[in-house]
Structures are given as structure tokens and as C-alpha cells.
Amino acid sequence: MAVCEVYAQTVKFKYKSTICSKSTIFSILSTILSFLLPFLIAYRSHGFWMKHSVFREQPKIRFKHDYVVFIETDKPNKPILCSNLPLTQDFDRCSMIKSREEDNNHDGKFDELLLEIEVDIPSNTGVYSVQVILLFDYLLQKQCLLQMESLGVVQYNSGLPGYKLDFTGDLKIIQNNLLTTRGSHTRYNHSIFITKYDDDEEPEFNFNRVINSYAKRSVSTKLKNKYYTWSSGILLDEPFKINININYPEDTIMYKPIKEYVFSNHLFPSMKEIPWKKNY
């Protein structure tokens, strides 16, 4: 006659030890780690499961001592231009340039730029518009390595003629794309004013061309939190004065975490399944 199993009973073994024994200590530690280890991995992975994240860092910024000052007066066909760039070497009407960068908290990074500019103006000439382009070296190192040349642009227009402009603002990062945590980002670490010309064509500075090209970059800088003080009037036989104070504050950087970067760039073999496309 065939025999079948109708009931089974497990045998439970218990291992006991004293409270202060090595076995008890090991059992307690393993229980604690089973709860804490997932949280530690999630914390140390810096957002392994997230598609995007942010971090805070004060960038390392240095003024390159390269500048362009463009002033429009009551004579529209005779603007005033002064600069130290090669493309504008024949236009130098700046009688005085003084710059100073300060590290207020002594952490090895500059916190602000103080700049004074004096521009020679023909006698009895009214100034109505001021545009100043300043070039900077910009460096991030904490979570993403980013090094680039960037701009700070000061622009002001007035309906009344003036003899002095005071400006205060913050140099902040502008991102059109997320940064990655792998590799270095040096795509824009070159001169912004490099332009290709034909052999028979003379170099010409074009303010709009520079700004339009710069605005298309995936990462750049821009002056924000801006405050202007315009001193109205015309001073005879006196230069036009520009006082600029630019702060380098801590900034918020957006980046792509590890997991999203690995699979979107196919660093490991995987197949991408698109929901609205079926494989037959």
C-alpha cells in the first residue's frame, strides 16, 4: 500500500548564551546593522536613486582683469569704447582702472570684487547709456568639476544725462542642463571673445554677437540681485565714473546623480524599453 505524508512538524533549535558573551554581542550588532545598513547606503550614495539633485558651494572666482566699457552719449553716432582686449586695442578712453578682490572670511576664496573705472568724456557731453562686460575664471570642485570663462554684464540706460554710475550685484550660475559627477566640464574654458575672421576681413567688436553667443551656453553666469544708483548731471572736464561691487556668494548647483548618469549614458549593457513601443 502506498504511503503519503499527511503532517509535518519542524524542529526549532535555540542557541542560548550569557548576556555578556561574544555571541550575544554579535547577535545585537547584526540586528542593529540589518536596520541601519540600508539607510547608510542611501545616505553615502549621494542620491543613487534620484534623477536629479542639488548641492551648495561657493565657487572659486577670479576677475581676469579683462573688460569692455561701452558708453552712449547725446551723439548716437559717436559712442565711447574702452577696453584692454586685442580686438578693441584702438579704443582706450579709460583714464583709470582700479580693481580689488577681497576674501572677507579668510577661507581661500574671494568673496567680492571692487572695481573703479573712469572714462574720458568730451566736454559738454551727456552720458545716457552704460554697458560694462567683465570676464571671470569660474571653478567648482565640491561635487562636480566645472571650469570655465564667464561674463558679468552691467547695463544701465537713463532718460537723463549722468556723470556717475554705482552698481552692486551677485554673480550667479545659470544652468540649462544638469552637470554630471563624473569627469571634468571644461567645454567653455576658453576665451569668449575668440572669433574667426577671413584674412581680408578686419576684426570688429560686436557687443550683440558676444552676448547672443554667450546666452546659448548650457552653463554660464549672470549678475543678479542688482542695484543701481545713477547720478544725474553733466560735469565739465570731468571723467565719467563707474563704481562696481560684485559679490561671489554660495550658489545652488543642479547635477545628475550616479544611477541616472550610468544608465542614460549606457556605461553598462542594458536595453531601454519605451512604454509606447512594443517588441514583437
Residue, then its C-alpha position, 0 to 999 in steps of 0.5 A: m500500500a502506498v504511503c503519503e505524508v499527511y503532517a509535518q512538524t519542524v524542529k526549532f533549535k535555540y542557541k542560548s548564551t550569557i548576556c555578556s558573551k561574544s555571541t550575544i554581542f554579535s547577535i545585537l550588532s547584526t540586528i542593529l546593522s540589518f536596520l541601519l545598513p540600508f539607510l547608510i547606503a542611501y545616505r553615502s550614495h549621494g542620491f543613487w536613486m534620484k534623477h536629479s539633485v542639488f548641492r551648495e558651494q561657493p565657487k572659486i572666482r577670479f576677475k581676469h582683469d579683462y573688460v569692455v566699457f561701452i558708453e552712449t552719449d547725446k551723439p548716437n553716432k559717436p559712442i565711447l569704447c574702452s577696453n584692454l582686449p586685442l580686438t578693441q586695442d584702438f579704443d582706450r578712453c579709460s583714464m583709470i582702472k582700479s580693481r580689488e578682490e577681497d576674501n572677507n572670511h579668510d577661507g581661500k576664496f574671494d568673496e567680492l570684487l571692487l572695481e573703479i573705472e573712469v572714462d574720458i568724456p568730451s566736454n559738454t557731453g551727456v552720458y545716457s547709456v552704460q554697458v560694462i562686460l567683465l570676464f571671470d575664471y569660474l571653478l567648482q570642485k565640491q561635487c562636480l568639476l566645472q571650469m570655465e570663462s564667464l561674463g558679468v554684464v552691467q547695463y544701465n540706460s537713463g532718460l537723463p544725462g549722468y556723470k556717475l554710475d554705482f552698481t552692486g550685484d551677485l554673480k550667479i550660475i545659470q544652468n540649462n542642463l544638469l552637470t554630471t559627477r563624473g569627469s571634468h566640464t571644461r567645454y567653455n574654458h576658453s576665451i569668449f571673445i575668440t572669433k574667426y575672421d577671413d584674412d581680408e576681413e578686419p576684426e570688429f567688436n560686436f557687443n550683440r554677437v558676444i552676448n547672443s553667443y554667450a546666452k546659448r551656453s548650457v552653463s554660464t553666469k549672470l549678475k543678479n540681485k542688482y542695484y543701481t544708483w545713477s547720478s544725474g548731471i553733466l560735469l565739465d572736464e570731468p571723467f565719467k565714473i563707474n563704481i562696481n561691487i560684485n559679490y561671489p556668494e554660495d550658489t545652488i548647483m543642479y547635477k545628475p546623480i550616479k544611477e541616472y548618469v550610468f544608465s542614460n549614458h549606457l556605461f553598462p549593457s542594458m536595453k531601454e524599453i519605451p512604454w509606447k513601443k512594443n517588441y514583437 
